[in-house]
Amino acid sequence: MLGERETGIFEIDEENWIALLVFIAMETQWRHSNHGAVFGLDYTALSAVMHLQKIRDKPEVFRRVQIMERAALPLLNKR
């Protein structure tokens, strides 16, 4: 998704695990401008993904996914 993938081992804090799984499930749900710039996730799809994955604390997972989204946007928009 972000081009060439790095190899290596890294840790995910337990409190971020569910949000990471949701973020990964959203990998095909990025919104693009007419010029190809990525400007964010499709939150309608995010709601559906969280519903299908039976996420209990939706507001907290949503907040954590937004943090991941903000971190990913500069990488997705590198040219």
Secondary structure as GFF3:
##gff-version 3
##sequence-region A 1 79
A	DSSP	three_ten_helix	14	16	.	.	.	ID=ss1
A	DSSP	alpha_helix	17	25	.	.	.	ID=ss2
A	DSSP	beta_strand	30	32	.	.	.	ID=ss3
A	DSSP	beta_strand	38	41	.	.	.	ID=ss4
A	DSSP	alpha_helix	43	52	.	.	.	ID=ss5
A	DSSP	alpha_helix	58	76	.	.	.	ID=ss6
###
